[in-house]
Amino acid sequence: MLIKPGTTNIVGNAADELARDPKGADKNYVPEIPEVLKSSALLNPQQKVTIEFIAPEQPGSYPYLCTFPGHWRIMNGILKVIK
């Protein structure tokens, strides 16, 4: 999922909370909060997905991460938007 800059811990912790929700898996562990900009369904190993979106207009470093509970701490990266 692609999220707003500076919100990795907020989104990651919210995703972890979904592990306690009986419908968390049905929600793909994607928290319904405004910090989330774009997300996909959960993928199994060896699966691929293409996400098409318009990059944010504001230049900056936009984190992306895996929201499966606990994964976000090591499965993450940065999308850099520049002019």
C-alpha positions in Angstrom: 0.0 0.0 0.0 1.1 3.6 -0.7 0.8 5.9 2.2 1.2 9.6 3.1 4.8 10.7 4.1 5.6 10.3 7.8 2.8 7.9 8.5 4.5 4.5 8.4 4.1 3.8 12.1 0.5 5.0 12.2 -0.5 2.8 9.2 1.6 -0.2 10.3 0.2 -0.2 13.8 -3.3 0.2 12.4 -2.7 -2.8 10.1 -1.4 -4.8 13.1 -4.6 -4.0 15.0 -6.6 -5.6 12.1 -5.1 -9.0 13.2 -7.5 -8.8 16.1 -10.4 -8.1 13.9 -12.3 -11.2 12.8 -12.8 -9.6 9.4 -9.2 -8.3 9.1 -8.2 -10.7 6.4 -11.4 -9.9 4.4 -10.2 -6.3 4.6 -6.7 -7.4 3.3 -5.4 -5.9 6.6 -5.7 -2.5 5.0 -6.8 0.1 7.6 -9.6 2.4 6.5 -7.7 5.6 7.5 -6.9 8.8 5.5 -3.2 8.0 5.6 -3.7 5.2 3.1 -3.4 6.5 -0.5 -3.5 3.3 -2.6 -3.6 -0.4 -1.8 -4.0 -3.8 -3.4 -5.4 -7.2 -2.2 -3.1 -9.5 -0.3 -0.9 -11.6 -2.6 0.4 -15.1 -2.1 4.1 -16.0 -2.7 5.0 -15.9 -6.4 1.9 -13.8 -7.2 2.2 -10.4 -8.9 0.0 -7.4 -9.2 0.2 -4.2 -11.2 -1.2 -1.1 -9.6 -1.9 1.9 -11.9 -2.3 5.3 -10.3 -1.6 8.9 -10.8 1.5 9.9 -8.7 0.9 12.5 -6.0 1.3 16.0 -7.2 3.3 17.1 -4.2 7.0 16.1 -4.4 8.2 14.0 -1.5 9.0 10.5 -0.3 5.9 8.3 -0.1 6.3 5.1 1.8 4.8 1.8 0.7 4.5 -1.3 2.8 3.0 -4.7 3.3 0.1 -4.6 5.7 0.0 -8.2 6.6 0.3 -8.0 10.4 4.0 -7.6 11.4 5.3 -7.5 7.8 5.4 -3.7 7.5 8.5 -3.5 9.7 10.7 -5.2 7.1 8.6 -5.2 3.9 8.6 -1.5 2.9 10.2 1.0 0.6 9.9 4.6 -0.7 8.4 6.0 -3.8 10.1 9.3 -4.6 8.0 12.0 -6.4 10.1 14.7 -7.9 9.4 17.6 -10.2 
